[in-house]
Amino acid sequence: MRRDHSIPRGEVHRLRHQSVVLEGNSLGDPTERELHVWTPPGWSHAEQLPLLVDLTGYWGCGMNHTNWKPGGENVPERLDRLAHEGMARCVVAFPDCFTKLYGNQYLNSEGSGRYADYVCDEIVPFVEAKFNCGGVGRRGVFGKSSGGYGAAWHGMNRSDFWSAISINSGDMGFDALFIPTLYEDVDALRPFDYSIEKWIKHVEAKPKLKDKDRMILMDFGQAAFYDPDPTQFRNMRLPMDPRTGELIPERWANWMKHDPVVMFDTLGENLRKLKLIYMDCGWSDQFRIHFGMRRFAKKLEAAGIAHTYEEFDDDHTDVDYRMDVFLPKLASVLSSAP
């Protein structure tokens, strides 16, 4: 079922991709992945359209965004409508970057795998060759939450590759984002001798995950991206003493080095190369991400780097409707000459 069957329908191409860069990843995650690609109604291989890449939030992958959504629009259906309303034509790729950590931050890490390389060096060239799209000056990446973090990271670290980014409620301002929840998370470890491994094995053996379990798994998973320890279960070590709640300076410093607000001080100038930097966040984000987004926007403003930052009256949840704002912007700016 679709909301409006009268709107011309694009096509979702369901492909398989065999990765080389993910071979030998420390989590033993699969190297062959499903890859979905949307092309607009009436697409022709001769069009040479720009390419957008969708990085999903934690607990998600590309297949979540292309799956049927009861009572709403999945992303391909939204793209069909936006194209019908006049959005510039483009191709959109939905990679699968899910891991045993239950999500991804889309960087290269010993604790997860080379997912920045996977996206830039494998998925994008594969899609561009098959669909005659993208190329220099015509590639954009967008994402929300962890996907927004990925867009920020790629914008600063791979500005040679991408030309436009959209950061939507993206993980940043790590002190405000993580410290309050980590204090709550470590209490869950007490009945398990403060062992992450024992707690996770207990949770994974349950017939049902509670929402709180999902949040703790996500928070602990960040350790494998930002401060991996290959001697520990799934490469995770906490940046604090779980009994006293005291931050371990060298551990926490490794997390903070990955905070986009901190990364900006050394890599922010790379953002000046981009055609478009779009950012937005709900001003009542329950994970306090709006504080980090404001800090990031403040640094962009101080550096004189062109960008758009918008706050809206909502929290972190179910804000895909913001795609109506930024997807046309991305498609438009990437449709211009490189």
N, C-alpha and C positions, 0 to 999 in steps of 0.2 A: 504493500500500500504506500502511496505517495500523497502528499497534501494536495498537489495539483497535477493531475495527469495531462493537462493541456500544454504544459511547458515542455519544449523540446528536451530530449534526454541525451546527455553525453554517455560515454561508455567507460565502465571501469574494467580495465584489463588486469586480469589476475595471472601473475607471472611467478616463476621461481628463479631465485638467484643463488648461485654458489659462491660463497666468499672465500677469499684467500687470506685477507688480513685478519679475520677472526679465528683462523686456524690456531690451535694451541692455546686459546683463551683460558685463563686460570679457573674459570667456573665450569668449563666443559659444556658451554652452551652450544647449540647447533650452529653450523656454518652455512647450511642451506636454509633459506628463508623465503617465505611468500612475500611478494612485492605487488602492491596494487598501484595502478596509475590511471588517473582520470584524464580523458580527453574530451573537449567540448563537443556539442552537437555538430555534426557535419564535418568533423575533423578530417583533414587531409595530411598525409605525410609530407606534402610539399610546403606546408605553411610556415615552418620554422618559428614556432611559438616560443615565448619565454617559459621557463620552468620554475615552479614553486615546489618546495619540499616541506612537508608537514611533520613536525616533531611533536609527538603526543606527550601528555603529562605522565607522571608516574602511575604505575598500574595500568598502563595502556601501551598500545602499539598501533601501527597503521591500520590494521584490520578492525580495530575498534571504531575508527572514524568512517570506515566504509560499510560497516554493518548496518542493517536496517534499524531505524530508531523509531519505536512506536510513539505516536503523539508529537513527533517533531521531525526535524530534517537531519539526516546524516550529512557528512560533509559533501559527498558527491551530489546529493539532491540540492543542497544549498548552493553549490557551484552552478548547477543547472539553472537555478532561479536567478542567481546573480548574472550569469551570462545572458539570460533572457532579458534582464533589466539593463543590459548594456555594458557590463564589465568587460574589459579587454580580454581577448581570448588568450588562454595559456594552458599549459599541461601541469598537472599536480601529481606528485609522487608521494606515496604513503609507505615509508619503509617500516619493517619490523625490527626493532632494536630491543625487544624484551630480553631480560636476563633472569638468572636465578636470584637476583637481588630484587626482583619484582618491578623493575623499571630501568631507566637509564638517564644519565645526565649528558650524554652525547659528546663526551671527551675521550681522549686516550688515557687509560689508566691500567696499571698492572693488576688492579683489583677487579676489573670488569672485562677489559678488552679494548681494542683500538677502534672505538665506535666513531670518532671524528674521521679517521681514515676510511672507515667503512662507508660512511655517508658520502664524503667528498671524493674519494679515490675509486670507489667501486659502484655505489648505487647511482650517483649522478651521471658518470660516464656511460653506464649501462642504459639508463633511461634516455639520455641524450642521443645515443647511437640508434636506439630502437625507434624513437619517436621524432627524430630530427628536430630537437628543441633545445632551449637553453644556450649554453656557450658563454663566452666572456661577455660580461656586461648584462646578461639576461638570465641570471640565476638569483632566486630569492629563497630565504628560509624563514619559516614562522613556527611559533609554538607557544603553548601556554604552560605555566607552572614549571615543571622540569624541562618541558619543551621550550619554554621561554628562556630558561637558563641556557639551554643549548643554543638558541638563537643569539643570545648575548655572547656566549663563549665563541661561537663561530664568527660573529661579527668582528670581535677583537683579534682573534687568532688566525682567521682565514679570510681576511678582507681582500686578499688577492684572488679569492675564488668566488665569493658571494658579492652581489651588488646591492642587495636590499635585505633588511631584516625587520621582523615584527616580533617584539617581546611582549607577551601578554601575561601579566601576573607572574613574571619570571622570578625564580628563586634568586634572591640577593638580599643584602643586609643580614648576613648570617647570624649576627649576635641577636637580633630581634626575632629572626625566623626560627633558629634551632635551639638556643639555650633554654628558653622557657619549656619547650616540649621535651627536651632531653632530660630535664629534671623529673618530669612525670614518667618518661619512658623507663628510666633505670629502676624505678620502684617495682616494675613488673618482673625484674630479674631476681628480686630477693628470695622468692621460694625456690629458685633454681641455682642457688649458690652464686648468684651474680654472673652466671654463665650465659652468654649470648647463644652459644650452640645448644645448650640444654633447653633454653626457652623457645628457640625457633623450632627445634625438633618436636617439642610439646605442642606448639601452635599448629605446625603442619600436620600433626597426627589427628587434630580435631576434625570432626565432620563439617564444621562451619567456622569461618573466620569472622570475628567481630570487627566492627569498624575500628575500634581501638587497636586491635591486633594489626590491622593493615597500616595504621599510622605509625606504629612502633617499628614494623618491618621496614617501612619507607625510611624512617629516621636513621635506623641502624645501618641500612643499606648505603647511606651517604658516606659512611666511613670508608667503604671499599672504593669509592670514587675519589675521595679527597685525601685520604691518608691510609692507603692499603697496607696491610701486613700479611704477607703470604704464609706466615706461620700460623695464622688464626683461621677459625672457621669462616669460610667464604670471604676471607681477607678482611674481616671487620675487626677493628679495635676502637674503643670509645675514646673521645677526647676529654673524658672526665673520669674521676674515681666514682664508680657507681654507688659506693657506700656513703661517701661524704659529699658528693656533688662538686668536689673541687676540680676545676679545669686543670688539665695537664698542659702547661704552656707550650711545649714543643708540638704536642698533638693538635691542640686548638689552632696554633699558628699555621699548621699545614691545611687545616680546613679554611682558614681565613684567606690564605693565598689564592684560593679558588673562588672567593666571593667576587662577583663582577664589580662591585663597588670598589674593592681593593685592587683588582686587576686593572681597572681603568687607569690607575696612576702610572702604570708602565706600558699599557697596551691601548689606551684610549685613543691616541692619535690615529690608530689604524681605522677607527670608525669614520674619520673624515673622508675616507676614500669611497664610502658607500653613497649610492644615489638616494637611499631612503632609510631612515631609522624611525620606526613607529613603535610607540610604547603605550600600553594602557594597563590600568589596574583598578579594581573596585576599592573604594575608600574605606570599606569596612571588611577588608580581607581578614579572614579568621586566623591566618598564619602570619599576619603582620607584615606581609610582603610589600604593602604600599609604602612602608617606611623606607625599605631598601630601594624601591623604584623611585621614590622622591630624591633620595641621595644620588642615585645614578643620573637622573635628569638634571639635578643641580650641577653635577660635574660636567655634563655635556654643555649646559648653558655657560658655565664659567670658561670652558675651553672654546666657546664659540662654534661648536659643531652643530650643524643643522639637524633638528629632530622634531618630532611631535610627541608630546606626552599628554595623555588624557586620563582623568579619573572619572569613574562613573558610580552611580548609586547602587552598589551591589557588593557581594562578598566574593569568595574564590570559586564558588561552585556553579556549574551549569551556566557558563557565560559564553558559550559558543556563538551566541547572537552577535558578539563583538566582531566576528568574522565579516559580517556585513559591512563593517567600517573599514577594516584594514586590507582585506583581500583585494577589493578594487584598486586601492592605492598601490599595492605591490604589483598587480598585473599591469596597471597603467604605466608606472615608472619603468618597468622592465621591458615594456613594448617599444620604448624609444631606442634610438640608436645607441650602441655600446659607447 
